[in-house]
Amino acid sequence: MTCENNLRVLFATSEAHPLIKTGGLADVSGALPKALSQLKQFKGDIKILIPGYSAVLAKLKSPQTFANIEVLGQNCTLIAGKMPDSSLDVIAIQNTALYERTGGPYSDGNGMDWPDNALRFAVLSRLASLLCSKNSPLKNWQPDLIQCNDWQTGLAPAYMKLVDKSTTKSILSIHNLAFQGCFDTSWISKLALPVAQYQIDGFEYYGQLSFLKAGIFYADKLCTVSPTYAQEIQTEKFGFGMQGLLKARSGDLTGILNGIDTQEWNPATDMHLIKNYSNSRIAGKKAVKHALQQHLGLQIDAAAPLLGIVSRLTYQKGLDLMPEIMPKLIQQGCQFAILGSGDKALEASFNTLAEHYPAQVSMNTGYHEHLSHNIMAGCDMFVMPSRFEPCGLNQLYGLAYGTPPIVSLTGGLADSVRDINELSLKNNTATGFVVKNVNSASLLVTIERAINVWKDKKIWHQIQKNGMQRNISWDSSAINYLALYEKTLSNN
Ligand code: ADP
């Protein structure tokens, strides 16, 4: 089977924008299948498989029930529909008790993981495997290939190999190795997994059952979301204990940098902005900054450097380094537009700074799509000093929106942002600022360096232009995924 023929791909995921989103996985799951299906080289069709959370069921277009099926003791209804923003096929798994809850896909309103996550995502994985088997309720549509994503679908390749003996090829995409789906061994029998495979060459992981380890072990091929992260995860520093297995499988591991959905993230057409702008009409960005400062209650001042942050607030993102250095930057006239939730102590630190300096610091918690677009467009620069970053999307949005990112040298940040130096300025490849070491002193120096460059409008416009002109759409990533699909199907 090659991609010249009618290639059938099942894309199993626990979130996909615009149906449901908690982070970058949703962006990828929303954009990659769409980009693949629009490639002229791609002859085939893709279906997304996703849990039927309330938001998914509410947004699914043209829903039609096509099967009722029991897996792992759970009665599930399979509903075929379309994505809200495209004609892409979606299969939603409806099981009210498992998925239709008040709270997030993985946790309740207080951020506590749902206690039955093992079951909820084993059902997703088990159904993914069934859809790739002879017993599939989709009689005329057996996938040639399944792309699984992160731990939530990590058990699918195990069920395919161990239970369904599926001939469908499998790829596990790792979007963040830090989330491993580890559960108590009592789940093994409850999830109908063969106990004999609870071993190092199987799904055992430091005395627990790991969904991610299962995926890494049983999938035919592995990929991750940037070339640098593909190398990093084979080391002790970034491997989270999986480095040995990943190194052993390095021949099957590819890194493909994510793109961005240019329908969603394009300053020239972005519906969230008061004024659209582009590389050749960059002046419109000023109006967005003005409106953002007004909306956030910051002092309206075009001459104040406005720094943006939109992020989960976790150790990974390195933003705990900010509160210490912000007073110094505030003294220098900087403003901050922050949107993020997570670590409560860090939320509190940002809130305290916003209370002390209301004209210069704005802090919003919660998830706000509209505000995130306006921060990306209205700020002068974007701060992202991650300790590790599989790909990262915000720095890519920063490039597209003429908001140069200030990033650390890791994962996808290293693959997408070129620091400013004599050479990169000369050959017009400079797109942002790289923090040498992830510590507060180094971050402060880099932000101050960025502000100094920002004051030179000619150089700054060139840096904005360099980023805005780069092709970071999904097209080129989709071509690389297609090549990976072909490689997987031909067993190379
Ligand atoms: P991660 O997936 O590790 O959280 P990424 O940079 O890959 O980080 O993707 C994060 C995505 O989630 C981006 O699209 C970002 O704009 C969005 N995002 C993060 N926090 C918020 C928030 N509080 N409100 C709106 N969007 C957010």
Boltz pocket constraint, residues with backbone or C-beta under 6 A from the ligand:
constraints:
  - pocket:
      binder: B
      contacts: [[A, 22], [A, 23], [A, 24], [A, 25], [A, 27], [A, 310], [A, 311], [A, 312], [A, 339], [A, 340], [A, 341], [A, 364], [A, 365], [A, 366], [A, 367], [A, 368], [A, 369], [A, 372], [A, 391], [A, 392], [A, 393], [A, 394], [A, 395]]
      max_distance: 6.0
